[in-house]
């Protein structure tokens, strides 16, 4: 490690947004970095990804039938984003940017994150909270994360 053994990263994630928050003096938290999935800010009417299945026509039958996708595209996109976030966290751990990691995400996202973390990073996970608070303002995080607050690590 490079002197950040005491640094705590709290990774707050959902399927489209992620941010790393760190403890600050006076029992506060501050966002130090964030990630958004491509298309996370797409409006509901945008055509790029819809819920409607494609259609296929059977030559012998006059009616058209829906083609069921093998994988739900929204679910696949969320999982891909979560694996990307885990890769960024893996790289940060390798670079010695933090010593302890707390994961905060909905249950399904926690499962994907844990699977995607490398063993040396998974061993740094000191807590987890199954909750979707990614859009909660920094100033309101203490009421959700106080169990994970520690005085900020002294920097050399």
mmCIF file of the C-alpha atoms, coordinates in Angstrom:
data_MODEL
# 
_entry.id   MODEL 
# 
loop_
_atom_site.group_PDB 
_atom_site.id 
_atom_site.type_symbol 
_atom_site.label_atom_id 
_atom_site.label_alt_id 
_atom_site.label_comp_id 
_atom_site.label_asym_id 
_atom_site.label_entity_id 
_atom_site.label_seq_id 
_atom_site.pdbx_PDB_ins_code 
_atom_site.Cartn_x 
_atom_site.Cartn_y 
_atom_site.Cartn_z 
_atom_site.occupancy 
_atom_site.B_iso_or_equiv 
_atom_site.pdbx_formal_charge 
_atom_site.auth_seq_id 
_atom_site.auth_comp_id 
_atom_site.auth_asym_id 
_atom_site.auth_atom_id 
_atom_site.pdbx_PDB_model_num 
ATOM 1   C CA . UNK A 1 1   ? 0.000   0.000   0.000   1.00 0.00 ? 1   UNK A CA 1 
ATOM 2   C CA . UNK A 1 2   ? 1.026   3.583   -0.388  1.00 0.00 ? 2   UNK A CA 1 
ATOM 3   C CA . UNK A 1 3   ? 0.029   5.179   2.897   1.00 0.00 ? 3   UNK A CA 1 
ATOM 4   C CA . UNK A 1 4   ? -3.753  4.963   2.450   1.00 0.00 ? 4   UNK A CA 1 
ATOM 5   C CA . UNK A 1 5   ? -4.307  1.876   4.630   1.00 0.00 ? 5   UNK A CA 1 
ATOM 6   C CA . UNK A 1 6   ? -6.711  3.822   6.844   1.00 0.00 ? 6   UNK A CA 1 
ATOM 7   C CA . UNK A 1 7   ? -8.618  5.479   4.011   1.00 0.00 ? 7   UNK A CA 1 
ATOM 8   C CA . UNK A 1 8   ? -12.211 4.323   3.735   1.00 0.00 ? 8   UNK A CA 1 
ATOM 9   C CA . UNK A 1 9   ? -14.055 4.395   0.444   1.00 0.00 ? 9   UNK A CA 1 
ATOM 10  C CA . UNK A 1 10  ? -17.834 4.050   0.575   1.00 0.00 ? 10  UNK A CA 1 
ATOM 11  C CA . UNK A 1 11  ? -19.013 2.904   -2.859  1.00 0.00 ? 11  UNK A CA 1 
ATOM 12  C CA . UNK A 1 12  ? -22.645 3.956   -3.354  1.00 0.00 ? 12  UNK A CA 1 
ATOM 13  C CA . UNK A 1 13  ? -24.125 2.338   -6.464  1.00 0.00 ? 13  UNK A CA 1 
ATOM 14  C CA . UNK A 1 14  ? -27.289 1.501   -8.345  1.00 0.00 ? 14  UNK A CA 1 
ATOM 15  C CA . UNK A 1 15  ? -27.614 0.081   -11.851 1.00 0.00 ? 15  UNK A CA 1 
ATOM 16  C CA . UNK A 1 16  ? -26.772 3.330   -13.634 1.00 0.00 ? 16  UNK A CA 1 
ATOM 17  C CA . UNK A 1 17  ? -24.939 5.606   -11.205 1.00 0.00 ? 17  UNK A CA 1 
ATOM 18  C CA . UNK A 1 18  ? -22.063 5.177   -8.786  1.00 0.00 ? 18  UNK A CA 1 
ATOM 19  C CA . UNK A 1 19  ? -20.057 7.420   -6.551  1.00 0.00 ? 19  UNK A CA 1 
ATOM 20  C CA . UNK A 1 20  ? -17.284 7.072   -4.037  1.00 0.00 ? 20  UNK A CA 1 
ATOM 21  C CA . UNK A 1 21  ? -17.765 8.992   -0.822  1.00 0.00 ? 21  UNK A CA 1 
ATOM 22  C CA . UNK A 1 22  ? -15.242 9.389   1.973   1.00 0.00 ? 22  UNK A CA 1 
ATOM 23  C CA . UNK A 1 23  ? -15.643 10.316  5.633   1.00 0.00 ? 23  UNK A CA 1 
ATOM 24  C CA . UNK A 1 24  ? -14.961 13.957  6.437   1.00 0.00 ? 24  UNK A CA 1 
ATOM 25  C CA . UNK A 1 25  ? -14.556 15.806  9.742   1.00 0.00 ? 25  UNK A CA 1 
ATOM 26  C CA . UNK A 1 26  ? -17.673 16.506  11.814  1.00 0.00 ? 26  UNK A CA 1 
ATOM 27  C CA . UNK A 1 27  ? -19.277 13.188  10.825  1.00 0.00 ? 27  UNK A CA 1 
ATOM 28  C CA . UNK A 1 28  ? -19.904 14.173  7.208   1.00 0.00 ? 28  UNK A CA 1 
ATOM 29  C CA . UNK A 1 29  ? -19.258 12.455  3.866   1.00 0.00 ? 29  UNK A CA 1 
ATOM 30  C CA . UNK A 1 30  ? -18.028 13.940  0.591   1.00 0.00 ? 30  UNK A CA 1 
ATOM 31  C CA . UNK A 1 31  ? -18.205 12.539  -2.945  1.00 0.00 ? 31  UNK A CA 1 
ATOM 32  C CA . UNK A 1 32  ? -14.713 12.234  -4.429  1.00 0.00 ? 32  UNK A CA 1 
ATOM 33  C CA . UNK A 1 33  ? -15.585 10.609  -7.749  1.00 0.00 ? 33  UNK A CA 1 
ATOM 34  C CA . UNK A 1 34  ? -18.650 9.424   -9.643  1.00 0.00 ? 34  UNK A CA 1 
ATOM 35  C CA . UNK A 1 35  ? -19.583 7.314   -12.658 1.00 0.00 ? 35  UNK A CA 1 
ATOM 36  C CA . UNK A 1 36  ? -22.689 7.265   -14.841 1.00 0.00 ? 36  UNK A CA 1 
ATOM 37  C CA . UNK A 1 37  ? -23.653 4.477   -17.198 1.00 0.00 ? 37  UNK A CA 1 
ATOM 38  C CA . UNK A 1 38  ? -23.936 5.408   -20.867 1.00 0.00 ? 38  UNK A CA 1 
ATOM 39  C CA . UNK A 1 39  ? -27.554 6.372   -21.413 1.00 0.00 ? 39  UNK A CA 1 
ATOM 40  C CA . UNK A 1 40  ? -28.209 6.892   -17.716 1.00 0.00 ? 40  UNK A CA 1 
ATOM 41  C CA . UNK A 1 41  ? -29.685 10.298  -18.477 1.00 0.00 ? 41  UNK A CA 1 
ATOM 42  C CA . UNK A 1 42  ? -31.737 9.138   -21.460 1.00 0.00 ? 42  UNK A CA 1 
ATOM 43  C CA . UNK A 1 43  ? -35.320 10.357  -21.437 1.00 0.00 ? 43  UNK A CA 1 
ATOM 44  C CA . UNK A 1 44  ? -38.152 7.793   -21.212 1.00 0.00 ? 44  UNK A CA 1 
ATOM 45  C CA . UNK A 1 45  ? -39.230 8.340   -24.842 1.00 0.00 ? 45  UNK A CA 1 
ATOM 46  C CA . UNK A 1 46  ? -35.762 7.820   -26.318 1.00 0.00 ? 46  UNK A CA 1 
ATOM 47  C CA . UNK A 1 47  ? -35.690 5.062   -28.905 1.00 0.00 ? 47  UNK A CA 1 
ATOM 48  C CA . UNK A 1 48  ? -32.266 3.524   -28.177 1.00 0.00 ? 48  UNK A CA 1 
ATOM 49  C CA . UNK A 1 49  ? -33.561 1.007   -25.648 1.00 0.00 ? 49  UNK A CA 1 
ATOM 50  C CA . UNK A 1 50  ? -37.221 0.163   -25.288 1.00 0.00 ? 50  UNK A CA 1 
ATOM 51  C CA . UNK A 1 51  ? -39.125 -2.465  -23.373 1.00 0.00 ? 51  UNK A CA 1 
ATOM 52  C CA . UNK A 1 52  ? -40.964 -3.670  -26.449 1.00 0.00 ? 52  UNK A CA 1 
ATOM 53  C CA . UNK A 1 53  ? -39.723 -6.922  -27.980 1.00 0.00 ? 53  UNK A CA 1 
ATOM 54  C CA . UNK A 1 54  ? -38.904 -7.207  -31.653 1.00 0.00 ? 54  UNK A CA 1 
ATOM 55  C CA . UNK A 1 55  ? -41.378 -8.887  -33.991 1.00 0.00 ? 55  UNK A CA 1 
ATOM 56  C CA . UNK A 1 56  ? -40.996 -11.842 -36.282 1.00 0.00 ? 56  UNK A CA 1 
ATOM 57  C CA . UNK A 1 57  ? -43.247 -13.282 -38.927 1.00 0.00 ? 57  UNK A CA 1 
ATOM 58  C CA . UNK A 1 58  ? -43.651 -17.005 -39.500 1.00 0.00 ? 58  UNK A CA 1 
ATOM 59  C CA . UNK A 1 59  ? -44.018 -17.513 -43.258 1.00 0.00 ? 59  UNK A CA 1 
ATOM 60  C CA . UNK A 1 60  ? -46.785 -20.097 -42.774 1.00 0.00 ? 60  UNK A CA 1 
ATOM 61  C CA . UNK A 1 61  ? -48.795 -17.954 -40.390 1.00 0.00 ? 61  UNK A CA 1 
ATOM 62  C CA . UNK A 1 62  ? -50.224 -14.542 -41.116 1.00 0.00 ? 62  UNK A CA 1 
ATOM 63  C CA . UNK A 1 63  ? -49.771 -13.236 -37.570 1.00 0.00 ? 63  UNK A CA 1 
ATOM 64  C CA . UNK A 1 64  ? -46.588 -11.773 -36.195 1.00 0.00 ? 64  UNK A CA 1 
ATOM 65  C CA . UNK A 1 65  ? -45.103 -13.044 -32.960 1.00 0.00 ? 65  UNK A CA 1 
ATOM 66  C CA . UNK A 1 66  ? -42.895 -11.284 -30.447 1.00 0.00 ? 66  UNK A CA 1 
ATOM 67  C CA . UNK A 1 67  ? -39.304 -12.462 -30.214 1.00 0.00 ? 67  UNK A CA 1 
ATOM 68  C CA . UNK A 1 68  ? -38.349 -12.908 -26.594 1.00 0.00 ? 68  UNK A CA 1 
ATOM 69  C CA . UNK A 1 69  ? -34.836 -11.662 -25.891 1.00 0.00 ? 69  UNK A CA 1 
ATOM 70  C CA . UNK A 1 70  ? -32.525 -14.208 -24.263 1.00 0.00 ? 70  UNK A CA 1 
ATOM 71  C CA . UNK A 1 71  ? -31.314 -11.535 -21.864 1.00 0.00 ? 71  UNK A CA 1 
ATOM 72  C CA . UNK A 1 72  ? -33.219 -8.491  -20.692 1.00 0.00 ? 72  UNK A CA 1 
ATOM 73  C CA . UNK A 1 73  ? -31.244 -5.600  -22.248 1.00 0.00 ? 73  UNK A CA 1 
ATOM 74  C CA . UNK A 1 74  ? -31.775 -3.287  -19.254 1.00 0.00 ? 74  UNK A CA 1 
ATOM 75  C CA . UNK A 1 75  ? -30.591 -5.937  -16.819 1.00 0.00 ? 75  UNK A CA 1 
ATOM 76  C CA . UNK A 1 76  ? -27.570 -6.707  -18.990 1.00 0.00 ? 76  UNK A CA 1 
ATOM 77  C CA . UNK A 1 77  ? -26.690 -2.993  -19.195 1.00 0.00 ? 77  UNK A CA 1 
ATOM 78  C CA . UNK A 1 78  ? -26.898 -2.646  -15.403 1.00 0.00 ? 78  UNK A CA 1 
ATOM 79  C CA . UNK A 1 79  ? -24.674 -5.677  -14.874 1.00 0.00 ? 79  UNK A CA 1 
ATOM 80  C CA . UNK A 1 80  ? -22.157 -4.396  -17.409 1.00 0.00 ? 80  UNK A CA 1 
ATOM 81  C CA . UNK A 1 81  ? -22.068 -1.017  -15.651 1.00 0.00 ? 81  UNK A CA 1 
ATOM 82  C CA . UNK A 1 82  ? -21.588 -2.680  -12.246 1.00 0.00 ? 82  UNK A CA 1 
ATOM 83  C CA . UNK A 1 83  ? -18.696 -4.766  -13.608 1.00 0.00 ? 83  UNK A CA 1 
ATOM 84  C CA . UNK A 1 84  ? -17.150 -1.566  -15.024 1.00 0.00 ? 84  UNK A CA 1 
ATOM 85  C CA . UNK A 1 85  ? -17.428 0.137   -11.616 1.00 0.00 ? 85  UNK A CA 1 
ATOM 86  C CA . UNK A 1 86  ? -15.877 -2.924  -9.946  1.00 0.00 ? 86  UNK A CA 1 
ATOM 87  C CA . UNK A 1 87  ? -12.989 -2.797  -12.443 1.00 0.00 ? 87  UNK A CA 1 
ATOM 88  C CA . UNK A 1 88  ? -12.386 0.859   -11.546 1.00 0.00 ? 88  UNK A CA 1 
ATOM 89  C CA . UNK A 1 89  ? -12.407 -0.008  -7.840  1.00 0.00 ? 89  UNK A CA 1 
ATOM 90  C CA . UNK A 1 90  ? -10.060 -2.955  -8.467  1.00 0.00 ? 90  UNK A CA 1 
ATOM 91  C CA . UNK A 1 91  ? -7.620  -0.610  -10.210 1.00 0.00 ? 91  UNK A CA 1 
ATOM 92  C CA . UNK A 1 92  ? -7.858  1.977   -7.417  1.00 0.00 ? 92  UNK A CA 1 
ATOM 93  C CA . UNK A 1 93  ? -7.143  -0.700  -4.816  1.00 0.00 ? 93  UNK A CA 1 
ATOM 94  C CA . UNK A 1 94  ? -4.130  -1.918  -6.772  1.00 0.00 ? 94  UNK A CA 1 
ATOM 95  C CA . UNK A 1 95  ? -2.881  1.681   -6.887  1.00 0.00 ? 95  UNK A CA 1 
ATOM 96  C CA . UNK A 1 96  ? -3.262  1.882   -3.099  1.00 0.00 ? 96  UNK A CA 1 
ATOM 97  C CA . UNK A 1 97  ? -5.928  4.603   -3.087  1.00 0.00 ? 97  UNK A CA 1 
ATOM 98  C CA . UNK A 1 98  ? -7.873  3.095   -0.165  1.00 0.00 ? 98  UNK A CA 1 
ATOM 99  C CA . UNK A 1 99  ? -7.502  0.548   2.582   1.00 0.00 ? 99  UNK A CA 1 
ATOM 100 C CA . UNK A 1 100 ? -11.124 -0.237  3.434   1.00 0.00 ? 100 UNK A CA 1 
ATOM 101 C CA . UNK A 1 101 ? -14.203 -0.475  1.234   1.00 0.00 ? 101 UNK A CA 1 
ATOM 102 C CA . UNK A 1 102 ? -17.874 -0.276  2.143   1.00 0.00 ? 102 UNK A CA 1 
ATOM 103 C CA . UNK A 1 103 ? -20.445 -1.304  -0.480  1.00 0.00 ? 103 UNK A CA 1 
ATOM 104 C CA . UNK A 1 104 ? -23.861 0.375   -0.567  1.00 0.00 ? 104 UNK A CA 1 
ATOM 105 C CA . UNK A 1 105 ? -26.275 -0.818  -3.257  1.00 0.00 ? 105 UNK A CA 1 
ATOM 106 C CA . UNK A 1 106 ? -29.549 -2.637  -3.835  1.00 0.00 ? 106 UNK A CA 1 
ATOM 107 C CA . UNK A 1 107 ? -29.298 -6.390  -3.121  1.00 0.00 ? 107 UNK A CA 1 
ATOM 108 C CA . UNK A 1 108 ? -28.958 -7.497  -6.771  1.00 0.00 ? 108 UNK A CA 1 
ATOM 109 C CA . UNK A 1 109 ? -26.268 -4.895  -7.434  1.00 0.00 ? 109 UNK A CA 1 
ATOM 110 C CA . UNK A 1 110 ? -24.347 -5.926  -4.303  1.00 0.00 ? 110 UNK A CA 1 
ATOM 111 C CA . UNK A 1 111 ? -24.242 -9.490  -5.607  1.00 0.00 ? 111 UNK A CA 1 
ATOM 112 C CA . UNK A 1 112 ? -22.823 -8.434  -8.994  1.00 0.00 ? 112 UNK A CA 1 
ATOM 113 C CA . UNK A 1 113 ? -20.278 -6.101  -7.377  1.00 0.00 ? 113 UNK A CA 1 
ATOM 114 C CA . UNK A 1 114 ? -19.024 -8.749  -4.955  1.00 0.00 ? 114 UNK A CA 1 
ATOM 115 C CA . UNK A 1 115 ? -18.600 -11.246 -7.799  1.00 0.00 ? 115 UNK A CA 1 
ATOM 116 C CA . UNK A 1 116 ? -16.674 -8.694  -9.888  1.00 0.00 ? 116 UNK A CA 1 
ATOM 117 C CA . UNK A 1 117 ? -14.245 -7.570  -7.177  1.00 0.00 ? 117 UNK A CA 1 
ATOM 118 C CA . UNK A 1 118 ? -10.820 -9.182  -7.293  1.00 0.00 ? 118 UNK A CA 1 
ATOM 119 C CA . UNK A 1 119 ? -9.927  -11.241 -4.198  1.00 0.00 ? 119 UNK A CA 1 
ATOM 120 C CA . UNK A 1 120 ? -7.414  -8.688  -2.897  1.00 0.00 ? 120 UNK A CA 1 
ATOM 121 C CA . UNK A 1 121 ? -10.128 -6.028  -3.081  1.00 0.00 ? 121 UNK A CA 1 
ATOM 122 C CA . UNK A 1 122 ? -12.915 -8.212  -1.687  1.00 0.00 ? 122 UNK A CA 1 
ATOM 123 C CA . UNK A 1 123 ? -10.738 -8.757  1.384   1.00 0.00 ? 123 UNK A CA 1 
ATOM 124 C CA . UNK A 1 124 ? -10.860 -4.986  2.005   1.00 0.00 ? 124 UNK A CA 1 
ATOM 125 C CA . UNK A 1 125 ? -14.662 -4.896  2.189   1.00 0.00 ? 125 UNK A CA 1 
ATOM 126 C CA . UNK A 1 126 ? -15.385 -3.928  5.778   1.00 0.00 ? 126 UNK A CA 1 
ATOM 127 C CA . UNK A 1 127 ? -19.126 -3.459  5.452   1.00 0.00 ? 127 UNK A CA 1 
ATOM 128 C CA . UNK A 1 128 ? -22.146 -3.530  3.182   1.00 0.00 ? 128 UNK A CA 1 
ATOM 129 C CA . UNK A 1 129 ? -25.566 -1.935  3.189   1.00 0.00 ? 129 UNK A CA 1 
ATOM 130 C CA . UNK A 1 130 ? -28.370 -3.186  0.937   1.00 0.00 ? 130 UNK A CA 1 
ATOM 131 C CA . UNK A 1 131 ? -29.961 0.169   0.170   1.00 0.00 ? 131 UNK A CA 1 
ATOM 132 C CA . UNK A 1 132 ? -30.412 2.431   -2.870  1.00 0.00 ? 132 UNK A CA 1 
ATOM 133 C CA . UNK A 1 133 ? -29.130 5.836   -1.746  1.00 0.00 ? 133 UNK A CA 1 
ATOM 134 C CA . UNK A 1 134 ? -27.104 6.872   -4.790  1.00 0.00 ? 134 UNK A CA 1 
ATOM 135 C CA . UNK A 1 135 ? -29.194 10.019  -5.294  1.00 0.00 ? 135 UNK A CA 1 
ATOM 136 C CA . UNK A 1 136 ? -29.079 11.084  -1.648  1.00 0.00 ? 136 UNK A CA 1 
ATOM 137 C CA . UNK A 1 137 ? -27.174 14.365  -1.221  1.00 0.00 ? 137 UNK A CA 1 
ATOM 138 C CA . UNK A 1 138 ? -23.807 14.251  0.561   1.00 0.00 ? 138 UNK A CA 1 
ATOM 139 C CA . UNK A 1 139 ? -25.267 16.352  3.374   1.00 0.00 ? 139 UNK A CA 1 
ATOM 140 C CA . UNK A 1 140 ? -27.943 13.684  4.011   1.00 0.00 ? 140 UNK A CA 1 
ATOM 141 C CA . UNK A 1 141 ? -25.638 10.649  3.878   1.00 0.00 ? 141 UNK A CA 1 
ATOM 142 C CA . UNK A 1 142 ? -24.747 10.585  7.593   1.00 0.00 ? 142 UNK A CA 1 
ATOM 143 C CA . UNK A 1 143 ? -28.241 9.414   8.534   1.00 0.00 ? 143 UNK A CA 1 
ATOM 144 C CA . UNK A 1 144 ? -27.728 6.357   6.297   1.00 0.00 ? 144 UNK A CA 1 
ATOM 145 C CA . UNK A 1 145 ? -23.998 5.732   6.702   1.00 0.00 ? 145 UNK A CA 1 
ATOM 146 C CA . UNK A 1 146 ? -23.090 6.715   10.260  1.00 0.00 ? 146 UNK A CA 1 
ATOM 147 C CA . UNK A 1 147 ? -22.201 3.102   11.114  1.00 0.00 ? 147 UNK A CA 1 
ATOM 148 C CA . UNK A 1 148 ? -19.371 3.377   8.568   1.00 0.00 ? 148 UNK A CA 1 
ATOM 149 C CA . UNK A 1 149 ? -18.049 6.828   9.491   1.00 0.00 ? 149 UNK A CA 1 
ATOM 150 C CA . UNK A 1 150 ? -14.485 6.927   10.825  1.00 0.00 ? 150 UNK A CA 1 
ATOM 151 C CA . UNK A 1 151 ? -12.275 9.956   11.305  1.00 0.00 ? 151 UNK A CA 1 
ATOM 152 C CA . UNK A 1 152 ? -10.516 10.732  8.021   1.00 0.00 ? 152 UNK A CA 1 
ATOM 153 C CA . UNK A 1 153 ? -7.099  9.081   7.749   1.00 0.00 ? 153 UNK A CA 1 
ATOM 154 C CA . UNK A 1 154 ? -4.124  11.323  8.374   1.00 0.00 ? 154 UNK A CA 1 
ATOM 155 C CA . UNK A 1 155 ? -2.328  12.090  5.150   1.00 0.00 ? 155 UNK A CA 1 
ATOM 156 C CA . UNK A 1 156 ? 1.479   12.138  5.133   1.00 0.00 ? 156 UNK A CA 1 
# 
